[in-house]
Amino acid sequence: MLLHHFSVLGSTSSHALDLARQGAEQGTVVHADQQSGGRGRGGKQFCSPPGGLYFSLILRPELEPADLPLLTLAAGVGLAAGLHKAAGVQPLLKWPNDLYLAERKLGGILTESGPLRAGLPEFVVIGVGINVAALPEDFPPELRNKIITLAEAGAVISPAELLPLLVNELLAAPERLKEDKVAVLAAWRQRDYLLGRPLEYDSGQGMTPAVGAGLAEDGRYVILDRCGGERRVTAGEIRMNTK
């Protein structure tokens, strides 16, 4: 593992993408104690106060093009397994890229790809943020009841101890997909946070109620609409229904 460590960095993923474009090898890790501009899916900000684990890993995977969309799911399975081994917790996976514990968000994953060559990206950067031991007051008031830290869950472990364990899980994710994609998807389904929960989906005419029905083989999420009709949705089309 080639490690680039910073006390404070705008975004570990932005820095890792720059390194990847310059030819950085697979396994290169960018780690920061704090991010001033952490990024989540859809351009959202990822709050990254001191006490959390924030890192991005460069991969150059040899996967079938159809399996690339499953890499985030495989990463989630690896992170959940690593957190169980290292911290004794059992996170669930909220499709497509979040980790949940005790009904609150424990962490997130951001997967970004480089330019395509022969149908495959030259590199993939997987960014990870885990709430390890940050204090509640370090988060904005609107997030304090929505997030949880490992410390709150009773796990005594530092970000530095957790880092190599989770990096190893992510390095193994592409190989697990190549060797047994069915097993990876089955492991994800065992941790499905949305299964059976009330959701809303964007039907093109506003948000419509639905229920989570599980993961499809292609990595999309299956929902049942109000009439019992089955739909396969992509990221950005569904959200929790808290009404």
C-alpha positions in Angstrom: 0.0 0.0 0.0 1.5 3.3 -1.1 0.1 5.9 1.3 -0.3 9.6 0.9 -1.4 11.1 4.3 -2.6 14.6 5.0 -3.8 16.3 8.2 -6.4 18.3 6.2 -7.2 17.9 2.5 -10.0 19.3 0.4 -11.1 15.8 -1.0 -9.1 12.6 -0.9 -10.9 11.4 -4.0 -10.0 14.6 -6.0 -6.4 14.1 -5.0 -6.5 10.4 -5.9 -8.0 11.1 -9.3 -5.2 13.5 -10.0 -2.6 10.9 -9.0 -4.4 8.2 -11.1 -4.3 10.4 -14.1 -0.5 10.8 -13.6 -0.1 7.0 -13.6 -0.3 6.1 -9.9 -0.4 2.4 -9.4 -3.2 0.2 -8.1 -3.2 0.2 -4.3 -2.3 3.9 -3.9 -4.2 5.4 -1.0 -4.9 9.0 -0.1 -5.8 9.4 3.5 -6.8 12.6 5.4 -7.6 13.2 9.1 -10.1 15.8 7.9 -11.6 16.9 4.6 -12.6 20.5 4.0 -14.5 19.6 0.8 -15.5 16.0 1.1 -17.8 14.8 -1.7 -20.7 12.4 -1.8 -22.8 11.0 -4.6 -24.5 13.5 -6.8 -22.2 16.3 -5.9 -23.4 16.4 -2.3 -21.1 17.5 0.5 -19.8 14.7 2.7 -19.2 16.2 6.2 -15.7 15.1 7.3 -14.8 16.4 10.8 -11.7 15.2 12.8 -12.1 11.7 14.2 -13.4 10.1 11.1 -11.7 7.8 8.5 -11.5 9.4 5.1 -9.5 7.8 2.3 -9.6 7.0 -1.4 -8.1 4.0 -3.1 -6.9 3.7 -6.7 -7.8 0.5 -8.5 -7.0 -0.6 -12.0 -9.5 -3.5 -12.2 -9.8 -6.1 -15.0 -13.5 -6.6 -15.0 -16.1 -7.2 -17.6 -17.8 -3.9 -18.6 -21.2 -5.3 -17.3 -19.7 -5.9 -13.9 -18.2 -2.4 -13.3 -21.5 -1.0 -12.0 -21.4 -3.7 -9.3 -18.0 -2.5 -8.0 -19.6 -0.1 -5.5 -21.8 -2.9 -4.2 -18.8 -5.2 -3.8 -17.0 -2.4 -2.0 -19.9 -2.1 0.4 -19.8 -5.8 1.1 -16.1 -5.6 1.8 -16.4 -2.6 4.1 -19.2 -4.1 6.1 -17.2 -7.3 6.5 -14.1 -5.4 7.5 -16.0 -3.3 10.1 -17.5 -6.4 11.6 -14.1 -8.1 11.9 -12.3 -4.9 13.2 -15.0 -3.3 15.3 -17.6 -6.0 16.0 -20.5 -4.0 14.4 -22.9 -5.3 11.7 -23.6 -2.5 9.3 -26.4 -2.7 6.7 -26.0 -1.4 3.2 -28.4 1.2 1.9 -28.4 1.1 -1.9 -26.4 2.2 -3.7 -23.5 3.4 -1.5 -24.2 4.0 2.2 -23.5 2.1 5.3 -26.1 2.2 8.1 -26.0 1.2 11.8 -28.9 1.4 14.3 -31.0 3.3 11.7 -28.4 6.0 11.2 -25.7 6.6 8.6 -22.3 5.2 9.5 -20.4 6.0 6.3 -20.5 6.3 2.5 -18.8 5.2 -0.6 -18.1 7.3 -3.8 -16.9 5.4 -6.9 -15.4 7.4 -9.8 -13.9 6.2 -13.0 -11.2 7.4 -15.4 -11.4 7.6 -19.2 -12.5 4.5 -21.1 -10.0 2.4 -23.1 -11.5 -0.6 -25.0 -14.7 -0.3 -23.0 -13.0 -0.3 -19.6 -11.9 2.6 -17.4 -8.2 3.1 -17.1 -8.7 3.4 -13.3 -11.3 3.5 -10.6 -11.1 5.6 -7.4 -13.1 4.4 -4.5 -13.6 7.1 -1.8 -14.7 6.0 1.7 -15.8 8.0 4.7 -16.5 6.3 8.0 -17.7 8.0 11.2 -15.3 6.6 13.7 -15.0 8.8 16.7 -16.0 12.4 15.8 -18.0 14.2 18.4 -21.7 15.1 17.8 -21.0 18.8 18.0 -18.5 18.4 15.1 -21.4 17.8 12.8 -24.0 20.4 11.6 -27.2 20.4 13.8 -29.3 19.0 10.9 -27.0 15.8 10.7 -26.6 15.0 14.4 -29.7 12.8 14.6 -29.0 11.2 11.3 -25.4 9.9 11.7 -23.8 7.4 14.1 -20.1 6.9 14.9 -18.4 3.6 15.8 -17.6 5.1 19.2 -21.3 5.6 19.8 -21.8 2.0 19.0 -19.3 1.0 21.6 -16.4 0.2 19.2 -13.0 1.3 20.5 -10.8 1.6 17.4 -8.9 4.5 15.8 -9.0 5.6 12.1 -5.4 4.6 11.7 -6.0 1.1 12.9 -9.1 0.7 10.7 -7.4 2.0 7.5 -5.3 -1.0 6.4 -8.0 -3.4 7.2 -10.6 -1.7 5.0 -8.1 -1.0 2.2 -7.4 -4.7 2.1 -11.1 -5.5 1.8 -11.4 -3.0 -1.1 -8.4 -4.4 -2.9 -10.0 -7.8 -2.8 -13.4 -6.5 -4.1 -12.7 -6.7 -7.9 -11.3 -10.3 -7.5 -14.4 -11.4 -5.6 -16.6 -10.0 -8.4 -14.5 -11.9 -11.0 -14.5 -15.2 -9.1 -18.1 -15.3 -7.8 -20.4 -12.4 -8.6 -23.4 -14.4 -7.4 -21.8 -14.8 -3.9 -21.0 -11.0 -3.8 -24.6 -10.1 -4.6 -25.9 -12.6 -2.1 -23.7 -11.1 0.6 -25.0 -7.7 -0.3 -28.7 -8.8 -0.1 -28.1 -10.2 3.4 -27.4 -6.6 4.5 -30.1 -4.8 2.4 -31.2 -1.8 4.5 -34.1 -0.9 2.1 -35.7 -4.2 1.8 -39.4 -3.9 2.8 -39.1 -0.2 3.7 -41.3 2.5 2.3 -39.7 4.5 -0.4 -40.5 7.1 -3.0 -39.4 6.9 -6.7 -39.2 9.5 -9.4 -41.8 8.4 -11.9 -41.2 11.4 -14.2 -44.4 13.0 -12.9 -43.3 13.5 -9.3 -42.4 11.3 -6.4 -44.5 8.1 -6.1 -44.7 5.8 -3.1 -43.1 2.4 -3.3 -41.6 -0.4 -1.2 -38.0 -1.8 -1.4 -38.0 -5.3 -3.0 -34.3 -6.1 -3.3 -31.3 -6.1 -5.5 -31.4 -7.1 -9.2 -28.7 -9.1 -10.9 -27.5 -6.0 -12.8 -27.0 -3.9 -9.7 -30.2 -1.9 -10.1 -32.7 -1.8 -7.2 -36.1 -3.4 -7.5 -39.1 -1.6 -6.0 -42.8 -2.4 -5.9 -45.1 0.6 -6.7 -48.5 1.3 -5.2 -50.1 -1.1 -7.6 -47.7 -3.9 -7.0 -45.9 -3.3 -10.2 -42.1 -4.1 -10.2 -39.6 -1.5 -11.4 -35.9 -1.5 -11.6 -34.4 1.9 -10.7 -31.0 3.5 -11.0 -29.2 5.8 -8.5 -31.0 9.1 -7.9 -34.5 7.8 -8.6 -35.4 6.6 -5.1 -35.3 7.9 -1.6 -36.6 7.0 1.8 -40.2 7.9 2.5 -40.3 9.3 6.0 -43.9 10.4 6.0 
